[in-house]
Amino acid sequence: MGVNVDSSSRRNRAYFQQSWNCFDTFMVICLWASVALQCFEIRAEWSGLDEEQKFFKTAGWLSILRCPRPFILIRVFRAVLKLQLPPARVNAIFQRSTHQIYNVSVFLLFFMSLYGLLGVQFFGDELNYHCADKSANESNLLKSNLAIPDAYCDPYAPESDNQCPKNMKCVRTVARIADEGSYASFEAFHVSMFTVYQASSQEGWVFIMYRAMDCLAPWKGVFYFLTMIFMLAWLVKNVFIAVLTETFAEIRVQFQQMWSPRIATDTDFSKIFQFDGTSWKLVPVHERKSRGLAPRFVEETLLKSTGFNIGIMLLVLANAITAAGQHFNHQRIRHDDSDGQFHLDGFYYAELGFTMVFNLEAAFKIWCLGWRAYWSRSLFKFELILCVGTTLHCIPKLYRTEFTYLSVMRIVRLIKASPMLEDFCFKIFGPGKKLGSLVLFTMCLLIITSTFSLQLFCYLQISDPTFDRFETFPKAFMSMFQILTQKGWVAVMHDTMDVVRNEAVTTGVAIYFVFYHLFVTLVILFCFYESI
């Protein structure tokens, strides 16, 4: 028995020596904790409405135990992404990159601390002065006592330069009654650091600058914020991305080798030298041998001719110009179609003519190349889909429907008119495995963070029923995607901070959103730069 116990303990130690095994064990523990919590919630629901509300008010915060569950999606990357480098080489790369990332992180924190200290010295707590009614109680100010629109003021300015109306005075307000952006202040170092990061993200920084210009000397606000935007938003963040790019150059080469077989075997870009009797030409592999029913000279003299391709491009351009000149009067169209009859104008017959021409083009290419050679090229697949869709679009009942989108998509064929533009588009969007891996990574990141935030903040709706940022998964997904796009991310953070009543929890919420925003703005942008 002692031998068995000893061997079992050795196997356990060997199992936990691998980091992925520790991660799997942690995920299992989180899943069982979630199941146990779900049992208590079901018991509270069966006990009645009062018992359920009491349970969620007292123990609703325990939903935080479900937060780590979405990290199980990391196993997808473990199964999909397999580097061909030896483990020792990967460890060496990460050790070297950790040192460089540490240096650039210190560089970022230095400038944030510098501008945080300058903000405290420049402004202090003077950004909380508002114009309020002279009859208002300064110890119990309400939003109704503030000026409309809200105006900031300088309490130390001369009476002639005071920004407040005659029936108002300049008083200091608490942050709870201030309008949006109330968390932006310089009254303490940690609050100043938070304000500096919020402004350096270029989201609403001009409003903070205008507040500083109204409360203090205008030149201070202009000098402080313009230099901060230049140093932090432009210089430091771009240096951070450049360091990431240089650090992971070896791993990028490995990913390019993973994607290169797709490029090498793509029939659209595999070419060989062929002698036509007079000279050697570089032709695609699928053009080496004609497998269509058309005579060889038809394919050589017409299908591969420059005049034929230029004529098709001119027809596509003419179709785009015709479609651009179309104008819909939706009220008249709905009135005309209300009697069940379809009133077709000249644009319909022009579209019908273009559709017939492009259908004949597709049939001619199939006749010359054969179906197998035609279908092997992705460009011809796209053209055939457009032909089928636009043919359905020419049916009168389907003319003013979503099939119009396929007609508009013909303009994409103009990319073939410029070889440089075609190569550039292929570099960005191809091969599909590269762009697909990036989209998969972004979607998994959004799903993980959305589910994590949903479990982290869903209990806040108990204290404020109007708070619906993280009420359901779609709303949580849109909130985290809004932060990813860097448009209005401050509003998501402020709405969540407004619901929290505990100051320590409010600080934690701010740190959570700041780190998430920093991660997505640097890592996701870095991934997109690398893919291009």
N, C-alpha and C positions, 0 to 999 in steps of 0.2 A: 504493500500500500504506500509506503514511504517513497519507493522508487517511482510509482505512478504519479504521486503528487509532485515529486521533484521534476519529472519529465513534463507534466502538465504545466507547471509554472515556467519551465524553460520555453515551452511552445508559446505561452502567453507573452513572455518577454520578447520572443522573436517576432510575434505578430505585431506588437505595438512599437517595434523598432522602425517600422515603415510609416511614414507620415500619412499616406493615403489610407492605411488601415485605421489609424487614429481618427481620421476624418470620417470614415464610414461608421465607426463606433459612436462618434459624437452625433451623427445624423440619426442613428437608431435611437439614442437616448432622447433626442429632441422629439422624434416621432412618438415615442411612448409617453413622454410628458404631455404632448398635445392630445393624445388619446385619453389620458387621465383627466385633463382639463375639460375635454368635451363631455366626459361622463358626468362631471359635476354640473356643467351647464345644462345638460339634459335633465338631471335631477331637479335643478332649480326651475326649469320650465314646467315640469310636471307638477311641481308643488303649488303653482298658481302665479298670477301676474305680480302680486306684491312680493312674493318670495324671489321671483326672477329679477325684479327691479332692485331689490335689496342686495342680491348677489352681485349684480353688475356694478352697483355703486361702491360696494366694499371690496370686491375682488375682480373687477373688470380689468384692472391693470395687469392681471396674470396672463392676459392674451399675449404679452411680450414673450412668453415662453414659446410661442409659435413662430417667432420671427426667424430663427435660424433655418426653418424647414426649407425655404426656397433655395438655399445654398446647395441642395442636392443636385441642382442642374449643373453644378460644376463638373459632375461626373460625365456630362455630355462632352465637355471639352477634353477631358481625360481620355475619352474613347475616340474622339475625332482627330484631335491634334496630337500627332506623334512625330517628334523630331528625330532625325537620323543622326544627330550628334551623340557622342558618348556622354554618359552621365557626368564624368569628370570635367569634360569641356563645358557642359551646360552650367555646372556649379561654378566653374571659373568665370564664365560670362556674367552670371548673376552676382558673384562677389565683386567683380570689377564694376558692374553697373550700379550696385548698391552704394559703393563709395562715391561714384559720380553723382548719383541722384541725391545722396546726402549733402554733397557740396552745393548743388544748385538749390536744394531745399533751404539750406542755411542762407544762401544768397537771397532767396525770396523772403524768408522770415526777417532778414536784416532790413530790407527796404520797407516791409510792412511795419516793423517795429519803429523804424525811423520816422515814417509818416504818422504812425500812431502817436509817438511822443510829440512830434511837431503839431499835430492836431490838438492835443491837450494843451500845449503851450499857446497856440494861436487862438483857439476858440473857447476852451474850457466847457462850461455848461451853459454858455450864453446862447445856444441855438434853441432854447426852450422858451424864449420870450415871444409872446403873442400880443396882439391888440385885443383888448377885452373892454366890456362896458365899465364905465367908472363906478357904477352902482353895484357891480358884481363883488361877491365875497371871494377874496383871493385864496382863502383856505378851503373853499368848496366850489371851485370853478366847474362849470358845465360847458358842453359844446355849444349850447345856445347862447352863452355869454361871449363867444368869440366873434370876430368880424367875419362877414360874408362878402367876398371870399376871404379865407383865412390869410392873415398877413403877419409876417414876422417883423420884429422891430429891434432897435438898439436902445437899451435902457439908459445908456450914458450919452446919447446924442443930444445936441442942443434942441430946444423946443422948436426952433424953426425948421430943423431937419428931421423931426420926428415923422415916421411913416404912418402913424395912427390918425384916424379922423379926430375931430374936435371933441366929440362926445365919448372918446375912448382913451384908454391909458395902456401903457406897456407893462405887462405883468408876466411873471414866470409861471408856467403851467407844468403840471405833472405829465408824464409820458402817456398815461392812460387816456387822457382826453384829447391828445393831439391827433392830427389826421394821419393818413398813410405816410410812412417814412419816419414815424415817431421813434423808432428804434435807432435811427441814425443820430448819433450824438458824440460829443468829445469830452464828456464830464469825467470819465475815468479811462485808464489805459486799455483795459480789456474791451470796453465799449468802443473806444476809438479804433482799436484793431478791427473790430467787427465792421465799423463804418468804413474803414479804409478798404477792406476786402469787398464790401458791397459796392463801393464807388469804383474800385478798380475793375470790377466785372462789367463796367460801362452800362449798367442797368439803373437808370434813374439818377446818375451821378450829377447831372446838371441841376436837378431840383435841390440836392444837398448843397451844391455850390451857390445857388441863388439864396438859400436860407442863410448861408454864411455871409454872403454879400449884404443881405438885409440887416443881419444882426451885428455885423462888425464893419470895418473898413473894407470897401469893395476890392481893393487891390490885394488884400490878404487871401480872400477866397479865390480870386482868379489865379494868383500865383501858385497857391497850394494845390488846387485841383488840376490845373493844367500840367504842372510838373509831375504830379502823381499819376495821371493818365499816361503820360509819356514814359515814365520809368517803370511803372508796375504793369499797366495794361498792355503796353506795346513791347518794351524791352525785355523785362524779366520773364514774362510768360513765353515769349518767342525763344529766349535762351533756354528755357526749360524744355520746350519741344525739340529744339536743336540737340540738346544733350541726350534726350530719349532716342532721337533718331540715330545719333552716332553710337550710342551705347549698344543698341540692339541691332546693329548692322549685320552681325554674323547670323543672328536668328532670322533676320529678314532674308538673307541669302538662302537659308534652308527652306523658308516658305516659298521663295521663288522657284527653287528646284522642285518643290512639291507641285507647283502649278505649271511648270514648264512642259510636262508631257502633254497637257491639254493643248498647249500652243503648237507643239511639234506635230501633233496628229490632226490638227484642224484642217479640214479639206479646203477651207477658204484661203489658207495661207501657206500650204505646202506646194512648192513649185519645183520644176525640173527644167533642164535645158533640152530643147528639141530642135532638130534641124529640119527646115521646111523646104530644102532644095537650094536655097540661095544664101541663107544666113541662119545663125543660131538664135533662138528666142527662149526667154524664160516664161514658161506657161504653167498654169496650175495643173496638178495631177489629174483632176477630173476632166481637163480639156485635152489630155494626151491622146485619148481614144474616144472617138464619137460612137455613141451607142444608141442614137436616135434613128428615126425612120427617114430623116431628111438626108438628101445627098450631101456629100462631104463639102462640095464647093459652096453650098448654101450656108453652111455653118462657118466656113472660113472667110467668105467674102461679105456676108451680111451680119451674122450674129456677133462676130468678133470685131467688126469694123468700128472705127471711131465715130463715123457718122451716125450709125444706128444708136450707139450709146448717148451721143449728144442729142439726138432727136428725142429719145425717151426722157432725158433730163429736161429738155425744153417743154415737153408735154407736162411733166410733173410741175414745173414752174408755172406754166399757164393754168394748171388746175389750182395751184395754191393762190394765184392772183384772183382767179374767178371766185374761189371760196372766200377770200378776204373781202371781196366786194359785196358779199351777201349780207343783208340786214333783215332782221326779223322784227316785225311788229307783233308781239305776242298777243296783245288784246285783239287785234284784227284777225290773227290766225285762229284764236280760240272761238271768235265769233263766226268765222267762215266755216270752221270744222264742226260747229255745233249742230248743223243740219245733217251730218253724216256723210257729206260729200267732201272730197279732197280737191282743193284748188291748187293746181301746180303752176308754178311760174317758169320764167326762162332759165333760172338756175337749175331747176330739176332736169330740163332737157340737156343743159350743158353737162351736168353730172352724169346723165345717162350716156352721153357721147364719150366722155372720158373713161367711164367704166367699161364700155365696149372696147375701146382702144387698148386699155391695160389688160383686159381679159384676152384679147387677141395676142398681146405680147407674151403673156404667160403660156398660152397654147403654142405659140411659135417656139418658145424656148424648150418646152417639153418635147415638141416634134423634133427639134435639132439635137437635144442632149439625151433624151430618153428619161423615163420617169425616175429611175434609180439615181442617175447622175444629177437630175434636177433636184430631187428631194434631199440629196446629201449636203446641199449647201444651205446654211442657215438664212442667208439673204433671200434665196428663192422661196424658202418656207414662209418668210415674212411677207413676200410679195403675193404668194398664193392665198394666205390668210386674208390679206387686204382685198384680193379679188373676190373671194367668197363673201366677205362681209359687205363690201360695197355693192355687190350684185343684189344681196338681200335688201340693202338700203334703197335701191331703186324701185322696190315694190311700193306703190303709192301709200299703202297703209303703214309701211315702216319707214317712210321718208323722213318724218319729223320725230324720230325716236333716237334711242341711244346708238343706233347703227351709224349715226352721223360721225361719231368719234373715229370710226375706222376710215371714213373718207378724209378726215383731217390728218390722220396718221400717214397719209401718202407723202406729206412734206418731208418725212424722215428720210426718204429715198434721195433727197438732195445732198445728203452727206457724201454719197458716192461721187458727186461732182468735184470734190476737193480731196485729193489723196492725203494731204496733210491733215485735214479735218477727220478723215476716215481713220488714219493711224492714231490720231489723238483720242478719238472715241474708243477705239479698240484698246488703247493703253489704259483708259479709265474703266471701261465696263467689261473688258475681257482679260483673261478668260473668266468664264462664269464661276469657276470654283473660287477664284479670288474674291470677287464681289459677293458671292454667296456666303463665304466664310465670314466676311465682315458684317453682312446683314444678320447672320446667325448670331454672331457675338453681340451685336447691338441689341437684338431682340431678347436674347437670354439675359443680358444685363438689365434691360428694362423690366422683364418679368420678375427677376430676382429682387430688384430694388422696389418695385411696385408692391409685390407680395410682402416683403419685409416691412415697408412703410404702412401697408394696410393693417398688419397685425400690431404694429407699433403705435398707431394713432387712432385706430378705430374706436377705442374706449373713450376718446375725448368727446365723442358725440353725446355721451351721457350727461356731461356738464353743460354742453351747448348743443341743443338739437339742430340748430341752423348750420352747424359746421358739417359740410358734406364733401370736403376735399378727399377724404379717404373712407367714404361710406361704403363703397363697393369697389371691386377690383377694376372695372373700367374707369371709374373716377380717379382711383389711385394711379392707374397707368397713365392717364392724361396729365395728372399733376406732375409725375416724374418725367414724362416726355416733355412737358413744358419747361422744366428745369434743364433738360438736355438741350433744348433749342435755345436756351439762354434768353428767352423772351418772357418777361413777367415772372421769372423765378423768385424774385424778391416778394411778390404778392403771395405766392404759395407759402413761403417761409413766414411772412408776417401773419397771415391768416391762422397758421398753426400755432404760432407763438401767442397770439391773442387769446386763444382758448385756454392755454395752460395758466393755472393760477399760482403755481409754485415757481419761485424765481430760479431755483437750481434746475428744475426741469426745463424752464424756458431757455436757460443757457445751454443745456444739453441738446434741445431741439435746434437752436441756432448752429451749434457745432456740427450736428448731423447734416444739416442742409448745406453748410459751407463746405464740408469735406466731400459731400456727394457732388456738388457743383464743381469743385476743384478737380475731382477725379474725371468727370465726364468732359470737362472743357479741355483737359490736357491729354488724357489717355485716348478718348474717342477721336479727337482731332488728330492726334498722333497716328492712330490707326488709319484714318482716312488719308492723311498725307503719305503714309507709307504705301498704301494701296495704289495711289496715283503715281 
